[in-house]
Amino acid sequence: MLPRPPTIQLHNGDLVECLPFGQACRCNVHHFNQLASLVRNCHAYLPFLTLSTLFSVKNAAKYETALNQLFHVSFSTGSNHRLYADVEVQIKRLQEITRQLSAVAAIKSKFLECTRRHANPMTSESQALIVLGNLRILLDCVHNKRTSLEEDWWSFLDQHPRKTEEMLRVLMDDTRNRSDQLWDHIPHMNFHDFSTLGVGRWLNDEIINCFVKKWCTQARTTLGLSTFFACKFLFEDNSCVTTKSGVLTAQEGARILRSCRKTEQDLGFVPSSWDSVFIPIHENTSHWYSAFIDFCYKRIQIYDSLRETCVINCQKPICLRKNTNLMLVLMWLTEILGQMRGDTVCLSNNPETDWVFDPHSGVRFTSNPMPSTVEFTRYGTFNTFSNFGSNRRPSSSSNQM
């Protein structure tokens, strides 16, 4: 026999006045107050938002129009050097609104627990549910607006490198004059490290590791390994030029597992809660590129922005391509990390695998290593000195190796 659903004990609680909703059961007053407080807090960022305007069912189009009027930046090469600050202020406000509105689901869940116990539905409860529904629509619109604004910002930086460099120089000059205490909250980091983000500078390990940890901590889905992982486990030496070859031993696999578990702890991850792995690689101390292992989509991708690497190697047989040996090591690494996740991944001598391998995944190409640093700089620096921004996941487009 199927188990009986739990019996809900109905009650007729004391009624209290809960403006502007009207009379409400005492057991729900706390949730009405939470809802009113949430709307007041959001009103500080969204002047059009009041409880009275939320009592009728709204559609997304109205909220989108209102958000577009409040959050608008004119991206122009004639803009002043503080354009990045204007953009970041708006993005931060949208982030804060998102944080506030994210409480809607929890409030609604607790609210419904109480209303189910009422023998007779109340008008105030129906109004509250309409408000909660409208706030959920607004949350989606705010998220979309923030995403759109960020994409427009990144596109502007990519399309206008000279303007980007101009703003970056001003930003670095301003930051150079700040107190050293600015960096105290960032472990193992000082202004010298951050100055490598400047125009024409070479990124060092500290800055790469700082950003990898920042982005992965925010995303909570990607295990970001340090810049020292590749030279220690994937290549023969620190130059990251010659990949390891021959039989990779079980002892090496055990060392990798210990290293990755420590990274999990450093990032504050629940063990094996991630579904992808990001590996920065510093080739011959002159060029940064990366590898990405995606267990969700079953892909191993190598991102290298040097055009010459892609164009020349794509004309060669697979066995002679630059990244072929690295891909073989990454396949072995994927099997090891699969064990860590509790997944069975078999790529060795398995032509029937449904995994996809792309040694030259889609990325914006450059002709020398320095612009690839600038590409990182355009996005990274502005977000860093503006109290950090959001992260982007690598493209999932790939071709069969």
KEKE-3310 file (N, C-alpha, C; in steps of 0.2 Angstrom, whole numbers, plus 5000, padded with zeros to 4 digits):
npx = (5004:5002:5010:5001:4998:5005:4994:4987:4986:4972:4969:4961:4967:4972:4967:4976:4979:4988:4996:5000:4992:4980:4969:4976:4982:4989:5000:5006:5011:5024:5030:5023:5028:5042:5041:5036:5047:5057:5053:5054:5068:5072:5067:5075:5084:5077:5066:5053:5047:5035:5024:5011:5011:5013:5002:4994:4994:5009:5018:5034:5038:5035:5043:5056:5056:5057:5069:5078:5077:5082:5095:5107:5120:5130:5140:5154:5168:5172:5169:5173:5187:5182:5173:5173:5170:5157:5150:5153:5147:5133:5132:5135:5125:5114:5118:5116:5102:5098:5103:5095:5082:5083:5079:5065:5060:5062:5054:5042:5040:5039:5028:5018:5017:5011:4999:4993:4987:4976:4959:4950:4953:4962:4960:4971:4981:4981:4984:4997:5003:5002:5011:5023:5024:5026:5038:5046:5046:5052:5065:5070:5071:5080:5091:5093:5095:5107:5116:5115:5120:5133:5138:5138:5147:5159:5160:5162:5175:5182:5181:5186:5201:5211:5205:5202:5215:5218:5209:5213:5227:5224:5217:5227:5236:5229:5227:5240:5244:5237:5235:5245:5238:5227:5228:5228:5218:5219:5226:5244:5246:5251:5253:5263:5261:5248:5250:5255:5245:5244:5245:5254:5262:5268:5258:5259:5261:5255:5244:5237:5233:5226:5214:5209:5205:5196:5186:5182:5177:5166:5158:5156:5156:5167:5182:5196:5212:5229:5243:5254:5251:5250:5264:5269:5263:5258:5268:5286:5294:5296:5295:5284:5284:5287:5277:5273:5277:5275:5272:5260:5261:5253:5256:5259:5246:5240:5246:5241:5227:5228:5233:5222:5211:5216:5215:5201:5197:5203:5196:5184:5174:5161:5166:5169:5158:5159:5159:5167:5184:5197:5213:5226:5240:5257:5267:5284:5287:5282:5270:5252:5240:5226:5218:5203:5192:5177:5165:5151:5147:5155:5168:5185:5195:5206:5212:5220:5226:5235:5236:5245:5248:5236:5233:5244:5245:5233:5234:5242:5244:5235:5243:5255:5252:5254:5247:5244:5250:5248:5234:5233:5238:5229:5218:5221:5222:5209:5202:5208:5203:5189:5188:5189:5178:5169:5164:5165:5176:5182:5194:5206:5212:5199:5190:5176:5171:5160:5165:5172:5186:5195:5208:5211:5201:5187:5192:5196:5209:5226:5242:5253:5260:5258:5246:5237:5238:5233:5220:5215:5217:5208:5196:5198:5206:5198:5187:5193:5198:5187:5180:5178:5170:5158:5159:5164:5160:5170:5168:5157:5159:5165:5176:5178:5193)
npy = (4994:5011:5024:5035:5052:5066:5072:5088:5100:5110:5127:5141:5155:5169:5185:5199:5216:5219:5230:5235:5225:5221:5212:5198:5181:5178:5169:5171:5184:5187:5184:5192:5204:5202:5202:5215:5222:5218:5223:5237:5238:5235:5245:5256:5254:5253:5264:5263:5253:5247:5242:5243:5244:5231:5223:5220:5208:5207:5209:5203:5212:5225:5227:5225:5237:5247:5244:5246:5259:5264:5258:5261:5263:5273:5267:5273:5278:5290:5293:5297:5293:5287:5278:5264:5264:5269:5259:5248:5252:5251:5238:5232:5237:5230:5217:5218:5220:5208:5199:5203:5200:5186:5180:5178:5165:5158:5165:5163:5149:5147:5155:5148:5136:5140:5146:5134:5129:5135:5136:5144:5153:5169:5186:5194:5185:5180:5192:5193:5182:5186:5197:5190:5182:5192:5198:5187:5187:5199:5197:5188:5197:5206:5199:5195:5208:5212:5202:5206:5219:5216:5209:5218:5227:5219:5217:5230:5232:5223:5227:5239:5241:5251:5261:5254:5251:5264:5268:5258:5262:5274:5269:5260:5270:5277:5267:5264:5274:5272:5266:5253:5245:5241:5229:5220:5211:5201:5187:5183:5193:5209:5226:5226:5213:5215:5225:5219:5217:5228:5238:5231:5222:5207:5194:5187:5172:5173:5183:5176:5165:5171:5176:5164:5157:5166:5167:5153:5151:5159:5154:5140:5128:5124:5116:5125:5124:5127:5137:5130:5117:5111:5111:5103:5091:5088:5091:5089:5098:5114:5123:5119:5114:5102:5088:5075:5058:5041:5027:5032:5032:5024:5030:5043:5046:5045:5056:5067:5066:5069:5082:5088:5087:5095:5107:5107:5109:5122:5130:5129:5120:5107:5090:5084:5091:5098:5100:5102:5106:5118:5122:5132:5136:5139:5143:5141:5152:5163:5163:5162:5149:5138:5123:5114:5103:5095:5087:5087:5089:5081:5084:5088:5102:5113:5129:5141:5156:5159:5162:5156:5144:5137:5138:5132:5119:5113:5109:5098:5080:5072:5065:5072:5085:5100:5100:5087:5077:5083:5082:5068:5066:5074:5066:5055:5061:5065:5053:5050:5060:5058:5046:5053:5060:5050:5045:5033:5034:5030:5031:5027:5018:5017:5019:5020:5029:5042:5055:5071:5078:5093:5100:5113:5124:5135:5152:5169:5174:5179:5186:5186:5182:5193:5201:5191:5192:5205:5203:5195:5205:5215:5211:5206:5216:5227:5222:5218:5229:5236:5231:5218:5207:5197:5180:5171:5157:5146:5144:5131:5126:5114:5104:5087:5079)
npz = (5000:4996:5005:5016:5013:5023:5036:5036:5048:5051:5055:5063:5065:5075:5069:5062:5058:5044:5035:5019:5015:5022:5033:5041:5045:5061:5061:5049:5049:5050:5038:5029:5033:5030:5016:5014:5018:5010:4997:5000:5002:4989:4982:4984:4974:4963:4959:4954:4960:4970:4984:4981:4967:4964:4966:4956:4942:4933:4918:4910:4900:4904:4915:4909:4901:4911:4918:4907:4906:4918:4919:4909:4898:4888:4876:4870:4860:4863:4876:4893:4904:4915:4911:4914:4928:4929:4922:4930:4942:4939:4936:4949:4956:4950:4953:4967:4968:4963:4973:4984:4979:4977:4989:4987:4984:4995:5005:4999:5000:5014:5017:5010:5017:5029:5024:5019:5030:5034:5036:5028:5013:5012:5007:5008:5008:4994:4988:4992:4986:4973:4973:4976:4965:4955:4959:4956:4943:4940:4946:4936:4925:4930:4931:4917:4912:4918:4913:4899:4900:4904:4894:4883:4888:4888:4874:4869:4875:4868:4855:4854:4857:4858:4866:4877:4882:4885:4895:4904:4907:4914:4925:4931:4935:4944:4954:4958:4966:4978:4995:5002:5009:5003:4997:5007:5010:5000:4999:4997:4988:4980:4975:4965:4959:4953:4945:4934:4926:4918:4903:4890:4899:4906:4912:4928:4938:4951:4948:4939:4946:4956:4949:4944:4955:4960:4950:4950:4962:4963:4953:4957:4950:4943:4945:4948:4944:4950:4942:4944:4943:4930:4925:4934:4934:4921:4911:4907:4913:4921:4910:4903:4890:4884:4884:4896:4893:4888:4900:4912:4929:4943:4955:4951:4948:4960:4967:4960:4963:4977:4976:4969:4978:4988:4982:4981:4994:4997:4988:4995:4991:4991:4992:4976:4970:4959:4940:4930:4925:4925:4918:4919:4908:4907:4894:4891:4899:4892:4886:4889:4889:4890:4897:4897:4905:4903:4912:4911:4898:4892:4886:4881:4880:4872:4874:4865:4860:4850:4834:4824:4830:4828:4814:4808:4814:4811:4798:4798:4800:4813:4823:4822:4827:4837:4850:4852:4860:4872:4873:4875:4887:4895:4893:4900:4913:4914:4916:4929:4937:4935:4943:4955:4955:4956:4944:4930:4919:4903:4892:4886:4873:4867:4855:4853:4862:4868:4871:4867:4859:4858:4851:4848:4852:4849:4849:4851:4840:4841:4835:4842:4858:4867:4865:4869:4882:4884:4881:4892:4901:4898:4902:4915:4923:4924:4931:4943:4950:4952:4963:4959:4947:4938:4932:4916:4908:4898:4880:4874:4861:4850:4840:4833:4837)
capx = (5000:5006:5010:4996:5001:5004:4988:4988:4981:4970:4967:4958:4971:4970:4968:4979:4980:4994:4995:4994:4988:4974:4969:4980:4982:4995:5005:5009:5013:5031:5031:5021:5033:5048:5039:5036:5054:5061:5051:5057:5075:5073:5064:5081:5088:5072:5061:5047:5045:5032:5020:5005:5012:5014:4996:4991:4999:5013:5022:5041:5040:5035:5049:5062:5057:5059:5076:5082:5078:5087:5102:5109:5127:5132:5147:5157:5175:5172:5167:5178:5191:5179:5167:5173:5167:5150:5148:5153:5142:5127:5132:5135:5118:5110:5120:5113:5095:5098:5104:5089:5076:5084:5075:5058:5058:5062:5048:5035:5039:5037:5022:5013:5017:5006:4992:4989:4984:4970:4953:4947:4958:4961:4962:4978:4986:4980:4988:5004:5006:5003:5017:5028:5025:5029:5045:5050:5047:5057:5071:5072:5072:5086:5097:5094:5098:5114:5119:5115:5125:5140:5140:5139:5154:5165:5160:5165:5182:5185:5180:5190:5207:5215:5201:5203:5221:5218:5206:5217:5232:5222:5215:5233:5239:5225:5228:5247:5244:5233:5239:5247:5233:5221:5229:5229:5213:5220:5232:5249:5245:5252:5252:5267:5257:5242:5253:5256:5239:5244:5246:5261:5265:5267:5255:5263:5258:5250:5238:5232:5230:5220:5208:5206:5202:5190:5180:5179:5174:5160:5154:5155:5155:5173:5188:5201:5219:5234:5247:5259:5248:5252:5271:5271:5259:5257:5274:5292:5298:5293:5294:5278:5285:5287:5272:5275:5275:5276:5266:5259:5260:5247:5259:5257:5238:5238:5248:5236:5221:5229:5233:5215:5207:5218:5212:5194:5197:5205:5190:5178:5170:5159:5169:5166:5152:5161:5157:5172:5191:5201:5220:5230:5247:5262:5272:5291:5286:5281:5263:5247:5234:5223:5214:5196:5188:5169:5162:5144:5146:5160:5173:5191:5196:5212:5211:5226:5224:5240:5234:5250:5247:5230:5233:5249:5244:5227:5236:5246:5241:5234:5249:5260:5250:5257:5244:5241:5253:5245:5228:5233:5239:5223:5213:5223:5220:5201:5201:5209:5198:5183:5188:5188:5170:5164:5162:5169:5178:5187:5196:5212:5210:5192:5187:5169:5169:5156:5169:5174:5192:5196:5215:5211:5194:5186:5194:5199:5216:5231:5248:5259:5258:5256:5239:5233:5238:5228:5213:5214:5218:5202:5190:5200:5208:5192:5183:5197:5199:5180:5178:5177:5163:5156:5164:5161:5162:5172:5163:5157:5159:5171:5176:5181:5200)
capy = (5000:5018:5028:5041:5059:5068:5076:5095:5102:5116:5131:5147:5159:5176:5190:5205:5221:5219:5235:5237:5219:5220:5207:5192:5177:5180:5165:5173:5191:5188:5183:5198:5209:5201:5204:5222:5224:5216:5228:5243:5238:5235:5252:5260:5254:5253:5268:5261:5247:5248:5236:5245:5242:5224:5220:5217:5204:5211:5205:5205:5218:5232:5227:5226:5244:5251:5243:5249:5267:5265:5255:5262:5266:5274:5265:5277:5279:5297:5293:5299:5288:5283:5274:5258:5265:5269:5252:5243:5254:5248:5230:5230:5238:5224:5211:5218:5218:5200:5196:5204:5196:5179:5178:5177:5158:5155:5168:5160:5142:5147:5158:5143:5132:5143:5146:5128:5127:5140:5133:5148:5157:5176:5190:5196:5179:5180:5197:5192:5177:5190:5201:5186:5180:5198:5199:5182:5189:5205:5194:5186:5202:5209:5194:5196:5215:5212:5199:5210:5225:5214:5207:5224:5230:5215:5218:5236:5232:5219:5230:5245:5240:5257:5264:5249:5252:5271:5267:5254:5266:5278:5265:5258:5275:5279:5262:5265:5279:5270:5263:5246:5241:5239:5222:5216:5206:5197:5183:5183:5198:5216:5230:5223:5208:5218:5230:5215:5218:5234:5238:5229:5219:5200:5192:5182:5166:5176:5186:5171:5160:5175:5176:5157:5156:5171:5165:5147:5152:5162:5149:5134:5122:5122:5116:5129:5122:5133:5138:5125:5110:5109:5110:5097:5084:5087:5092:5086:5102:5120:5126:5117:5114:5095:5084:5069:5053:5034:5025:5037:5027:5025:5034:5050:5047:5047:5063:5071:5066:5073:5089:5091:5087:5101:5113:5107:5112:5129:5133:5128:5115:5101:5086:5081:5095:5102:5096:5104:5107:5123:5121:5137:5133:5145:5140:5144:5159:5168:5163:5158:5146:5134:5117:5113:5097:5096:5081:5087:5089:5076:5087:5090:5107:5117:5136:5144:5161:5160:5160:5152:5137:5133:5137:5127:5112:5110:5106:5092:5074:5072:5063:5077:5092:5102:5098:5080:5074:5086:5080:5062:5067:5076:5061:5051:5065:5065:5046:5050:5065:5054:5042:5057:5062:5044:5043:5029:5037:5025:5035:5024:5013:5017:5023:5021:5034:5048:5061:5075:5081:5098:5103:5120:5126:5142:5157:5175:5173:5184:5184:5185:5181:5199:5202:5187:5195:5211:5200:5194:5211:5219:5209:5205:5221:5232:5219:5217:5236:5238:5226:5211:5206:5190:5176:5168:5150:5145:5142:5124:5124:5110:5099:5081:5079)
capz = (5000:4996:5012:5016:5014:5030:5037:5038:5054:5049:5061:5062:5069:5076:5063:5064:5052:5041:5030:5015:5013:5025:5038:5040:5051:5065:5059:5043:5049:5049:5031:5026:5035:5026:5009:5013:5019:5003:4992:5002:5001:4982:4980:4985:4968:4958:4961:4951:4963:4977:4985:4977:4960:4963:4968:4950:4939:4928:4913:4909:4896:4908:4919:4905:4899:4917:4919:4902:4907:4924:4918:4902:4897:4881:4875:4865:4861:4865:4883:4898:4906:4920:4909:4917:4934:4927:4920:4936:4947:4937:4937:4956:4958:4948:4958:4974:4967:4962:4979:4988:4976:4978:4995:4986:4984:5002:5008:4996:5003:5021:5017:5008:5023:5033:5021:5018:5037:5035:5034:5023:5010:5014:5002:5009:5005:4987:4986:4993:4981:4966:4974:4975:4958:4951:4961:4953:4936:4941:4947:4930:4921:4932:4929:4910:4911:4920:4908:4893:4901:4904:4887:4879:4890:4886:4867:4868:4876:4863:4848:4854:4861:4860:4871:4882:4884:4887:4901:4908:4910:4919:4931:4934:4938:4950:4959:4960:4972:4984:5000:5001:5013:4998:4995:5013:5010:4995:5001:4992:4982:4981:4969:4959:4955:4949:4939:4927:4921:4914:4895:4888:4904:4906:4918:4932:4941:4956:4946:4936:4951:4960:4945:4943:4962:4961:4946:4951:4969:4961:4949:4961:4946:4940:4949:4945:4946:4950:4937:4945:4942:4923:4925:4939:4932:4914:4907:4909:4917:4922:4904:4900:4882:4882:4889:4899:4889:4891:4905:4918:4934:4948:4960:4949:4948:4967:4969:4957:4967:4983:4974:4967:4984:4992:4979:4983:5001:4996:4985:4999:4988:4993:4988:4969:4968:4952:4934:4925:4927:4922:4919:4915:4906:4905:4890:4891:4902:4887:4883:4893:4886:4895:4895:4900:4905:4905:4913:4910:4891:4890:4881:4883:4875:4873:4872:4863:4856:4845:4827:4821:4833:4826:4807:4806:4816:4808:4792:4800:4803:4820:4827:4822:4829:4843:4856:4852:4866:4878:4874:4877:4895:4897:4893:4906:4918:4915:4919:4936:4940:4935:4949:4961:4955:4957:4938:4927:4912:4900:4886:4884:4868:4867:4849:4854:4867:4866:4873:4861:4860:4853:4853:4846:4853:4847:4853:4847:4839:4840:4831:4846:4865:4871:4864:4873:4889:4884:4881:4899:4905:4896:4906:4922:4927:4926:4937:4949:4953:4953:4968:4956:4944:4937:4927:4910:4907:4891:4875:4873:4854:4849:4834:4834:4836)
cpx = (5004:5005:5005:5000:5000:4998:4990:4983:4979:4968:4965:4962:4969:4971:4971:4979:4987:4994:5001:4990:4981:4974:4972:4981:4989:5001:5009:5012:5020:5033:5029:5026:5040:5047:5039:5043:5058:5059:5054:5064:5076:5071:5070:5085:5083:5066:5054:5043:5042:5027:5013:5005:5012:5008:4993:4996:5002:5016:5029:5042:5040:5041:5056:5062:5059:5066:5080:5082:5082:5094:5104:5116:5128:5139:5149:5164:5177:5171:5174:5182:5188:5173:5167:5169:5160:5147:5147:5148:5135:5127:5132:5128:5113:5112:5116:5106:5094:5098:5098:5083:5077:5081:5068:5056:5057:5056:5042:5035:5037:5030:5017:5012:5011:4999:4989:4986:4978:4964:4950:4953:4956:4963:4969:4983:4986:4985:4995:5007:5007:5010:5023:5030:5028:5036:5049:5051:5052:5064:5074:5075:5079:5092:5098:5097:5105:5118:5120:5120:5132:5143:5142:5146:5159:5165:5164:5173:5186:5186:5185:5196:5211:5211:5202:5209:5222:5215:5210:5223:5230:5220:5222:5236:5236:5227:5235:5248:5240:5238:5240:5242:5227:5222:5229:5224:5213:5226:5237:5249:5247:5252:5257:5264:5252:5245:5255:5250:5239:5246:5253:5265:5264:5264:5259:5258:5253:5244:5234:5229:5224:5214:5205:5202:5195:5184:5177:5175:5167:5155:5152:5154:5161:5179:5194:5208:5224:5239:5253:5257:5251:5260:5273:5268:5258:5263:5280:5295:5294:5291:5287:5278:5284:5282:5275:5273:5277:5270:5266:5257:5254:5250:5258:5250:5236:5240:5243:5230:5222:5230:5226:5211:5209:5215:5204:5193:5198:5200:5184:5173:5168:5163:5166:5159:5153:5160:5162:5179:5194:5208:5224:5237:5251:5268:5278:5291:5285:5274:5258:5242:5231:5219:5208:5193:5181:5166:5154:5143:5151:5165:5179:5193:5203:5211:5218:5225:5229:5238:5239:5249:5242:5231:5238:5247:5238:5228:5240:5242:5240:5239:5254:5258:5253:5254:5241:5244:5249:5238:5228:5234:5233:5218:5215:5221:5212:5199:5202:5204:5191:5182:5186:5181:5166:5162:5167:5170:5184:5189:5202:5210:5203:5189:5180:5166:5165:5159:5171:5181:5194:5203:5215:5204:5194:5188:5197:5206:5220:5237:5254:5256:5256:5249:5234:5232:5233:5221:5211:5213:5211:5197:5192:5202:5202:5188:5186:5197:5192:5176:5175:5170:5162:5161:5160:5164:5164:5167:5163:5157:5165:5171:5180:5188:5201)
cpy = (5006:5021:5034:5047:5062:5073:5083:5097:5109:5120:5138:5152:5166:5181:5196:5210:5221:5223:5234:5231:5218:5215:5201:5188:5178:5175:5167:5180:5192:5188:5189:5204:5208:5203:5211:5225:5223:5221:5235:5243:5238:5242:5257:5260:5254:5257:5267:5256:5249:5243:5237:5243:5235:5220:5217:5213:5208:5206:5207:5211:5225:5232:5229:5234:5248:5250:5246:5256:5268:5263:5255:5266:5267:5272:5268:5278:5286:5298:5294:5292:5284:5279:5267:5258:5265:5263:5248:5245:5251:5241:5228:5232:5232:5218:5212:5217:5211:5197:5197:5200:5189:5176:5176:5170:5156:5158:5164:5153:5142:5150:5152:5138:5134:5143:5140:5125:5131:5137:5137:5153:5165:5180:5192:5191:5179:5186:5196:5187:5181:5194:5196:5183:5186:5199:5193:5184:5195:5202:5191:5191:5206:5205:5195:5203:5215:5208:5203:5216:5222:5212:5213:5227:5226:5216:5224:5236:5228:5223:5237:5245:5246:5261:5260:5251:5259:5271:5263:5258:5270:5274:5262:5264:5277:5274:5262:5269:5277:5267:5255:5242:5239:5232:5217:5210:5201:5193:5183:5187:5205:5219:5228:5218:5211:5222:5226:5215:5224:5233:5236:5225:5211:5198:5187:5177:5169:5179:5181:5167:5164:5175:5169:5156:5160:5168:5158:5147:5154:5157:5143:5128:5120:5122:5119:5127:5127:5132:5133:5118:5107:5107:5104:5091:5083:5087:5089:5091:5109:5124:5125:5117:5106:5091:5078:5063:5046:5032:5029:5032:5029:5029:5041:5051:5049:5054:5068:5072:5070:5080:5092:5091:5093:5107:5113:5111:5120:5133:5133:5124:5109:5096:5083:5085:5098:5097:5098:5106:5112:5122:5127:5134:5139:5142:5144:5151:5164:5168:5159:5155:5141:5127:5117:5106:5097:5089:5081:5086:5084:5079:5089:5096:5111:5124:5139:5149:5163:5158:5155:5144:5133:5132:5132:5120:5109:5107:5100:5086:5075:5070:5068:5084:5093:5100:5091:5076:5076:5083:5072:5062:5069:5071:5056:5055:5065:5058:5047:5055:5062:5050:5047:5059:5056:5042:5038:5032:5033:5028:5031:5018:5012:5021:5024:5026:5040:5055:5064:5078:5087:5102:5111:5123:5133:5147:5163:5174:5179:5182:5183:5184:5187:5201:5198:5189:5201:5208:5198:5200:5215:5217:5209:5211:5226:5229:5219:5224:5239:5234:5220:5211:5199:5187:5173:5161:5149:5142:5134:5121:5120:5106:5093:5081:5073)
cpz = (5000:5003:5011:5017:5021:5031:5039:5043:5052:5055:5059:5067:5070:5070:5066:5057:5050:5034:5025:5013:5016:5031:5036:5046:5054:5063:5053:5043:5048:5042:5027:5027:5031:5019:5009:5014:5013:4998:4994:5001:4993:4979:4980:4978:4962:4960:4959:4955:4970:4978:4981:4970:4959:4964:4962:4946:4933:4923:4912:4905:4899:4912:4915:4903:4905:4918:4914:4903:4913:4923:4911:4902:4890:4880:4869:4866:4863:4873:4887:4900:4912:4918:4912:4924:4934:4926:4927:4942:4946:4938:4944:4959:4956:4952:4964:4974:4967:4969:4984:4985:4976:4984:4993:4986:4991:5006:5005:4999:5010:5021:5015:5013:5028:5030:5020:5025:5038:5032:5028:5020:5012:5008:5002:5007:4998:4984:4987:4988:4974:4967:4973:4968:4953:4953:4957:4946:4935:4941:4940:4925:4923:4930:4921:4908:4913:4915:4902:4894:4901:4898:4882:4881:4888:4878:4866:4870:4871:4856:4848:4859:4863:4866:4877:4886:4888:4894:4906:4911:4915:4926:4935:4938:4944:4956:4962:4966:4978:4989:4999:5005:5009:4996:5001:5013:5005:4997:4995:4986:4984:4974:4963:4955:4951:4944:4933:4923:4917:4907:4894:4893:4903:4913:4922:4935:4947:4954:4942:4941:4955:4956:4944:4949:4962:4957:4948:4958:4968:4958:4952:4957:4943:4945:4945:4948:4946:4944:4938:4944:4935:4923:4929:4937:4925:4909:4911:4914:4918:4916:4901:4892:4880:4887:4891:4894:4892:4896:4911:4924:4939:4953:4958:4949:4956:4970:4966:4961:4974:4982:4973:4973:4988:4989:4980:4989:5000:4993:4989:4996:4992:4989:4981:4967:4961:4946:4929:4929:4923:4923:4916:4914:4904:4901:4889:4894:4897:4884:4887:4888:4892:4892:4899:4899:4907:4906:4911:4902:4888:4884:4885:4878:4877:4870:4871:4858:4850:4838:4824:4823:4829:4818:4805:4808:4813:4801:4792:4801:4810:4824:4827:4825:4836:4850:4857:4858:4872:4879:4876:4885:4898:4898:4899:4913:4919:4918:4927:4940:4940:4941:4955:4961:4956:4950:4935:4920:4909:4893:4883:4879:4867:4861:4849:4859:4864:4869:4867:4863:4855:4855:4851:4846:4851:4852:4849:4846:4839:4836:4835:4853:4869:4871:4868:4880:4890:4884:4888:4903:4904:4901:4913:4926:4929:4932:4943:4953:4954:4958:4965:4953:4943:4932:4922:4910:4899:4887:4875:4866:4853:4842:4836:4832:4830)
residu = (MET:LEU:PRO:ARG:PRO:PRO:THR:ILE:GLN:LEU:HIS:ASN:GLY:ASP:LEU:VAL:GLU:CYS:LEU:PRO:PHE:GLY:GLN:ALA:CYS:ARG:CYS:ASN:VAL:HIS:HIS:PHE:ASN:GLN:LEU:ALA:SER:LEU:VAL:ARG:ASN:CYS:HIS:ALA:TYR:LEU:PRO:PHE:LEU:THR:LEU:SER:THR:LEU:PHE:SER:VAL:LYS:ASN:ALA:ALA:LYS:TYR:GLU:THR:ALA:LEU:ASN:GLN:LEU:PHE:HIS:VAL:SER:PHE:SER:THR:GLY:SER:ASN:HIS:ARG:LEU:TYR:ALA:ASP:VAL:GLU:VAL:GLN:ILE:LYS:ARG:LEU:GLN:GLU:ILE:THR:ARG:GLN:LEU:SER:ALA:VAL:ALA:ALA:ILE:LYS:SER:LYS:PHE:LEU:GLU:CYS:THR:ARG:ARG:HIS:ALA:ASN:PRO:MET:THR:SER:GLU:SER:GLN:ALA:LEU:ILE:VAL:LEU:GLY:ASN:LEU:ARG:ILE:LEU:LEU:ASP:CYS:VAL:HIS:ASN:LYS:ARG:THR:SER:LEU:GLU:GLU:ASP:TRP:TRP:SER:PHE:LEU:ASP:GLN:HIS:PRO:ARG:LYS:THR:GLU:GLU:MET:LEU:ARG:VAL:LEU:MET:ASP:ASP:THR:ARG:ASN:ARG:SER:ASP:GLN:LEU:TRP:ASP:HIS:ILE:PRO:HIS:MET:ASN:PHE:HIS:ASP:PHE:SER:THR:LEU:GLY:VAL:GLY:ARG:TRP:LEU:ASN:ASP:GLU:ILE:ILE:ASN:CYS:PHE:VAL:LYS:LYS:TRP:CYS:THR:GLN:ALA:ARG:THR:THR:LEU:GLY:LEU:SER:THR:PHE:PHE:ALA:CYS:LYS:PHE:LEU:PHE:GLU:ASP:ASN:SER:CYS:VAL:THR:THR:LYS:SER:GLY:VAL:LEU:THR:ALA:GLN:GLU:GLY:ALA:ARG:ILE:LEU:ARG:SER:CYS:ARG:LYS:THR:GLU:GLN:ASP:LEU:GLY:PHE:VAL:PRO:SER:SER:TRP:ASP:SER:VAL:PHE:ILE:PRO:ILE:HIS:GLU:ASN:THR:SER:HIS:TRP:TYR:SER:ALA:PHE:ILE:ASP:PHE:CYS:TYR:LYS:ARG:ILE:GLN:ILE:TYR:ASP:SER:LEU:ARG:GLU:THR:CYS:VAL:ILE:ASN:CYS:GLN:LYS:PRO:ILE:CYS:LEU:ARG:LYS:ASN:THR:ASN:LEU:MET:LEU:VAL:LEU:MET:TRP:LEU:THR:GLU:ILE:LEU:GLY:GLN:MET:ARG:GLY:ASP:THR:VAL:CYS:LEU:SER:ASN:ASN:PRO:GLU:THR:ASP:TRP:VAL:PHE:ASP:PRO:HIS:SER:GLY:VAL:ARG:PHE:THR:SER:ASN:PRO:MET:PRO:SER:THR:VAL:GLU:PHE:THR:ARG:TYR:GLY:THR:PHE:ASN:THR:PHE:SER:ASN:PHE:GLY:SER:ASN:ARG:ARG:PRO:SER:SER:SER:SER:ASN:GLN:MET)
# end
